[in-house]
Amino acid sequence: MKAVGDQLPDLLEAQQKQDRYRGCLLGGAVGDALGAPVEFMSHAEIIRKFGANGIDEYVPAYGKLGAITDDTQMTLFTAEGLLRVQVSASAPDVNAATGAIAQAYQRWFHTQGQSHPLQEPCLDGWLLEHRELHSRRGPGITCLTGLKSMRHVTDLAKNDSKGCGGVMRVAPIGMYFASLALAESRDRPRLLTQAFDLACKAAAITHGHPTGQLASGAFAAIIMELLLGEPLSGAINAVLPLLAAKPRHEETTEAIQAACRLAAEMPIDIDALAQLGEGWVAEEALAIALYCALSTEDFRSGVVLAVNHNGDSDSTGSMAGQLLGALHGVQVIPGAWLEPLELRGVIETMADDLLKFRDTGLNKSQSDKVHVPHSSEFPNV
């Protein structure tokens, strides 16, 4: 047994990992909450209402300070789906995991007041016990219609949508595969590819356009690399070759490259944000989040920049917060944003479970086993 002094480096490393995992999910939630009140406002309207700096502190949304939206709700259900999958660290089954995530999304669909025959065998578990989640917080039409149209848990979307409703919810996939990589570092390249592929599939449950799926794969893979200690530029460089190998990757690749270029040439610039789009579609949301994380030096500045623009402020705020939280850890998140954050304890528990599931088996948020579809149940897509 190690002496207490010898154990200290291990304890510090474990604390740093936990800080990054919590930072990722909590950072996303506070970005979501900050952007929620201005989601449908133009930048000019935001400035008129909140002053020259725009919105930089919580204001009430959905009747409270620190209210999360569908972005964080669906992120939590993505995490729950992953945590229910009992897979081997050496060979995670991407298709089985997709089915478990689809079941989790049906549970989220239930919290939105929507019933579906596929919900009957899977309306259980710890997340559903939290009444705060049973609230409609601006759910995306594509997500709702995609889940409503499902006839089997293995169905993938048949629409042509590349809305950001797929990419904004997949950070837990990067967290999950980072945990596998921490346990088996020699398999990191393979696990990075699997994280990318699973995030594409998870987005494809509701969003049928390749760009919506590939942007999701890239985002989850970047999150994984950040949690394994890579700087953001290094994480992007590790993921771009995976993206380039996929058909119809050009929109996503060009968006990422534009974000990197503009962050270097025009940091912290609303005109640069406008060049990247408004964030309603996946590659634009990804580009804006990357630009804000690359061109600012601290969490607060990055998230404030990410919500003060024309467009989908809660989604871009959430994604920028996930990147910056994963990069720097929970300690960089302002306490004034964490203290009133809705479901903070639930979010922390999910983050801890995503880090520790390899060591501890079923955790609190995984209660109740459910059927996980086998890969043979999926169509070839």
C-alpha positions, 0 to 999 in steps of 0.5 A: 500500500502506498504511503499517504504522501505517495498517494498525493499525486494520484489524488491530485490527478483524480481531482483534476479529472473530476474538475474537468468532467464537472467543468464540461457539463456544468460549463455547458449548463451555465452557458445554456442558462445565460443564453436562454433569455436572448435566444431569439433576439438579434445582437442589436436587440440584446445591446439595446436591452442590456447595454454595450456589453450585452447580457453578461449575468443571468436574467430570469428565463422560464420564471427563474434564474439559472434555468436550463433549456432543452439543450441541457435536458437532452445532454443529460439524457444522452449521458443517461443512455450511455451509462445504461450500456453495459459494454466492454472497454475493449470493444464498445458496440456503437450500434447498441449504444445508439439504441440506448441513447434513442431510448433515453431520448424517448424518456426525454420526449415523455418529459415534454408531455409526449407519449409514444409506444416505444416509451412503454418499456423504458419509462424508468430511472433516476433522471425521470424522478426529477420533476424539474426536467418535466418542463418544456424549455423551447424543444426543437421541432426537429427533435420532437418530430423525429422522435414522434416518427420513430417506429423502432428504437433503431430507427434513424431520421429520414429528414434532411435537417442539419439543425444544431439540436443534434450537436448541442447534446453529444458532449457526454459521448466524448466524456464517455470515451475519454473514460475508456481511454483513461483506462486503456490508453493504448486504444486511444486512436480507436476510441477517438474514432468510435466517439466520433462515429457514435456521436454521428449516430446519436445525432442521426436519431433526429437529424438526417443531414450528414453535416448535422451528424458530422459536426456532432462527431467532430464536437464529441471527439474534440471534447474527448481530446480535451478531457485527455489533456490536449489543448484545444488546437491540438484536439481540433488537429486530431479530429480533422483527419477523421472528419476528412475521411467521411463523405460530404465532410466539406461543410463541417471542415470548412466551418472548423477551419474558418473558426480557427482562422478568424480566432487568430485574425479577428479574436473577440469580434462580433463581425467575425461571429457574423461571418460564421453564421447564427448557430441555428445549424450544426456546423455554424454552432460548432464554429461559433463555439470553437471561435469563442473558446479559441479567441478568449482567455477565460471561461467567462469571456468565452461564454459571454461572447458565445451568447451575444450574437444574432442567433441560437444563443443558448446552444452556442453558449452551451457548447462554448461552455462545454469546451472551456469547462473541459479545457480548464475545469469547474473552478473557472466557472463563476460562482455567481453562475453556478450557485443558482444553476437549475439541477446543479447536483444532478449535472454534477452526478452525471459528470462524476458517473461518466468519469467513474463508470469503468471503476464502479459499475452501475452508478446512481444515475444508471439505476434500472437496467433496460434492453439495449438493442444488439447491433444486429437489430440495426439497419445498415446505414 
